[in-house]
Amino acid sequence: MEIRHLRTLVTVADADSFASAAEQLFITPAAVSQQIRQLEAELGVQLFDRRLRPPRLSSNAESLLARARELVEQFNDFKSSARERQLRGRLLLGSVNGITASLLPETLRSLTRRYPGVRVRIEEGSSRLLVRRVKRRELDAAIVSDVSELPQSMERLPVFSEPLVVIENPAREAASWREVLRRSPFLRLNKTSGLGSLIEDSLKRFRIRVDDAMELDSTDSIVQMALSGLGSGVVPMGRVSAEASRALRIFPFGEPQVHRQVVLVQRKSKAPAELLRLLYSEIQSQIAERGQTAGGKSHT
């Protein structure tokens, strides 16, 4: 007995006709009919009532169909498992500073568990630097944030969107996010980063003038400085831990609230690398499992 005969039986049953099944299997209706007759001869039972047009499953086929479907699914799973074990390769991935500690660990753990022959090397940096490195083929792809323009040779795939918030020490007791930013020393994120540029452009759009106190390279540093009462800052909500949120005042940033966009950038190709497709699929799975638009904590 051949698995293709069982697959044909299941396909005909689902398609309700030999002709439709033939289209799905990319064979001729005559070939479908031949395979069904071969299966009937081997099993010693009639699977279809050919007096009807189109032929309909017999009572014998109805009782065997569930088992045939199960065997086809098991065979497909076996093929997938064998393919996963054989897949090998190395992926050079860039990541904006800090995201390696949140979304990527579970993503890479799941990916390498399914594909033991796959190796992923991570290199961190600013969004702009990583985009340039992907363009120069020094990296296969990179996870970056708030990149407004890309070279024509590159494309972006959405990863997640995350709201930005204004944080400050509760001792200051400001009434609104605008008051916080106008009256408190401002803890600025480096303007050369994608997120820093987004924050700067948003401040200009909202016509908020701030008193710069520090310019820092990481949102974690901004959170720590705000906890110490040294000023206020704008960070992604995912960067504020549950413990920090209890010690800070938090306001949505902007009206409407500004969101950062995290994307996977890669070079355009008519046939994208299989490893990149697998990585992106795994990232999407992790986001879906967390049930959050921002995929948990995210980073500069």
ZIFENPE-V576074 format. One record per residue. RES is the residue in three letters. SS is DSSP state (h for helix, s for strand, l for the rest). PSI is psi in whole degrees, 0 to 359 (999 if undefined). OMEGA is omega in whole degrees, -180 to 180 (NA if undefined). Layout:
RES:SS:PSI:OMEGA / RES:SS:PSI:OMEGA
This chain:
MET:l:133:-179 / GLU:l:144:-179 / ILE:h:330:-179 / ARG:h:330:177 / HIS:h:318:178 / LEU:h:322:178 / ARG:h:321:178 / THR:h:319:178 / LEU:h:312:-179 / VAL:h:318:-179 / THR:h:318:178 / VAL:h:318:-180 / ALA:h:320:-179 / ASP:h:328:-176 / ALA:h:341:179 / ASP:l:7:175 / SER:l:153:178 / PHE:h:322:-177 / ALA:h:314:179 / SER:h:320:178 / ALA:h:320:179 / ALA:h:319:179 / GLU:h:317:-179 / GLN:h:328:-177 / LEU:h:355:-180 / PHE:l:41:174 / ILE:l:175:-179 / THR:l:157:175 / PRO:h:326:178 / ALA:h:322:179 / ALA:h:322:176 / VAL:h:312:-180 / SER:h:319:180 / GLN:h:317:180 / GLN:h:321:179 / ILE:h:319:179 / ARG:h:321:178 / GLN:h:319:179 / LEU:h:319:178 / GLU:h:319:-179 / ALA:h:321:-178 / GLU:h:323:-179 / LEU:h:338:-178 / GLY:l:26:179 / VAL:l:155:175 / GLN:l:123:-176 / LEU:l:336:-178 / PHE:s:144:174 / ASP:s:101:-174 / ARG:l:0:175 / ARG:l:340:-180 / LEU:l:154:177 / ARG:l:117:-5 / PRO:l:162:179 / PRO:l:145:-179 / ARG:s:152:179 / LEU:s:138:174 / SER:l:171:178 / SER:h:327:177 / ASN:h:317:-180 / ALA:h:322:180 / GLU:h:320:-178 / SER:h:334:-178 / LEU:h:343:-172 / LEU:h:316:-178 / ALA:h:319:179 / ARG:h:320:178 / ALA:h:318:179 / ARG:h:318:180 / GLU:h:317:-180 / LEU:h:320:178 / VAL:h:317:179 / GLU:h:319:178 / GLN:h:321:179 / PHE:h:318:178 / ASN:h:319:178 / ASP:h:321:179 / PHE:h:317:179 / LYS:h:317:180 / SER:h:318:180 / SER:h:318:179 / ALA:h:320:179 / ARG:h:317:180 / GLU:h:320:-179 / ARG:h:331:-177 / GLN:h:336:-176 / LEU:l:128:179 / ARG:s:156:177 / GLY:s:171:-180 / ARG:s:133:-178 / LEU:s:126:176 / LEU:s:111:-173 / LEU:s:129:173 / GLY:s:153:-179 / SER:s:135:176 / VAL:s:147:-172 / ASN:l:121:173 / GLY:l:332:-177 / ILE:h:340:177 / THR:h:333:-176 / ALA:h:355:-176 / SER:l:283:-175 / LEU:h:323:-171 / LEU:h:323:-178 / PRO:h:310:-179 / GLU:h:323:179 / THR:h:311:-177 / LEU:h:326:178 / ARG:h:315:180 / SER:h:319:-179 / LEU:h:312:-178 / THR:h:337:175 / ARG:h:320:180 / ARG:h:327:-177 / TYR:l:81:-175 / PRO:l:337:-179 / GLY:s:0:-179 / VAL:s:135:176 / ARG:s:135:180 / VAL:s:126:176 / ARG:s:130:-177 / ILE:s:134:173 / GLU:s:126:-178 / GLU:s:161:178 / GLY:s:181:177 / SER:l:160:-178 / SER:h:313:-177 / ARG:h:317:179 / LEU:h:317:-178 / LEU:h:322:177 / VAL:h:316:178 / ARG:h:321:-178 / ARG:h:325:175 / VAL:h:317:179 / LYS:h:322:-179 / ARG:l:4:179 / ARG:l:24:174 / GLU:l:339:176 / LEU:l:149:177 / ASP:l:325:-179 / ALA:s:171:179 / ALA:s:146:174 / ILE:s:116:-174 / VAL:s:171:-180 / SER:s:142:170 / ASP:l:51:174 / VAL:l:114:-174 / SER:l:323:-178 / GLU:l:146:177 / LEU:l:153:172 / PRO:l:153:-178 / GLN:l:338:-179 / SER:l:0:-176 / MET:s:163:178 / GLU:s:162:180 / ARG:s:147:174 / LEU:s:131:-177 / PRO:s:139:176 / VAL:s:300:174 / PHE:s:164:176 / SER:s:140:-176 / GLU:s:134:-179 / PRO:s:148:175 / LEU:s:148:-179 / VAL:s:156:173 / VAL:s:131:-179 / ILE:s:147:174 / GLU:s:162:176 / ASN:s:134:-175 / PRO:h:345:-178 / ALA:h:338:-176 / ARG:h:333:173 / GLU:l:46:174 / ALA:l:155:-175 / ALA:l:340:-176 / SER:l:166:179 / TRP:h:325:178 / ARG:h:317:179 / GLU:h:320:178 / VAL:h:310:-175 / LEU:h:327:-178 / ARG:h:331:-173 / ARG:h:339:-176 / SER:l:150:170 / PRO:s:136:-173 / PHE:s:129:177 / LEU:s:99:-172 / ARG:s:140:172 / LEU:s:141:-178 / ASN:l:124:-176 / LYS:l:341:-178 / THR:l:346:178 / SER:l:158:179 / GLY:h:316:180 / LEU:h:320:178 / GLY:h:321:178 / SER:h:321:177 / LEU:h:317:-180 / ILE:h:316:180 / GLU:h:314:180 / ASP:h:324:180 / SER:h:320:177 / LEU:h:319:179 / LYS:h:319:-179 / ARG:h:323:179 / PHE:l:0:180 / ARG:l:47:177 / ILE:l:120:175 / ARG:l:128:-176 / VAL:l:158:178 / ASP:s:97:-177 / ASP:s:128:176 / ALA:s:323:-179 / MET:s:155:170 / GLU:s:117:-171 / LEU:s:158:-176 / ASP:l:353:-175 / SER:l:142:177 / THR:h:332:175 / ASP:h:320:179 / SER:h:321:178 / ILE:h:317:179 / VAL:h:315:-178 / GLN:h:320:178 / MET:h:321:178 / ALA:h:321:177 / LEU:h:329:180 / SER:l:0:177 / GLY:l:22:-176 / LEU:l:2:177 / GLY:l:190:179 / SER:s:161:180 / GLY:s:173:178 / VAL:s:126:-178 / VAL:s:160:171 / PRO:s:142:-179 / MET:h:327:-179 / GLY:h:346:179 / ARG:h:352:-179 / VAL:l:108:-179 / SER:l:165:178 / ALA:h:320:179 / GLU:h:315:-180 / ALA:h:323:-178 / SER:h:332:178 / ARG:h:341:-177 / ALA:h:1:-178 / LEU:s:158:167 / ARG:s:135:-174 / ILE:s:129:178 / PHE:s:143:171 / PRO:s:140:-179 / PHE:l:112:175 / GLY:l:162:178 / GLU:l:98:2 / PRO:l:163:-176 / GLN:l:135:180 / VAL:l:140:176 / HIS:s:146:171 / ARG:s:150:179 / GLN:s:121:178 / VAL:s:130:-175 / VAL:s:160:171 / LEU:s:121:179 / VAL:s:142:180 / GLN:s:166:177 / ARG:s:144:179 / LYS:l:143:179 / SER:l:142:176 / LYS:l:336:179 / ALA:l:84:-178 / PRO:l:145:-179 / ALA:l:137:-177 / GLU:h:321:-179 / LEU:h:323:178 / LEU:h:321:177 / ARG:h:318:-180 / LEU:h:318:179 / LEU:h:313:-178 / TYR:h:320:177 / SER:h:320:180 / GLU:h:322:176 / ILE:h:314:179 / GLN:h:322:179 / SER:h:318:179 / GLN:h:318:178 / ILE:h:315:-179 / ALA:h:321:-180 / GLU:h:324:-180 / ARG:h:340:177 / GLY:l:32:-178 / GLN:l:146:177 / THR:l:335:-177 / ALA:l:358:177 / GLY:l:38:180 / GLY:l:207:179 / LYS:l:145:172 / SER:l:176:-165 / HIS:l:171:180 / THR:l:999:NA
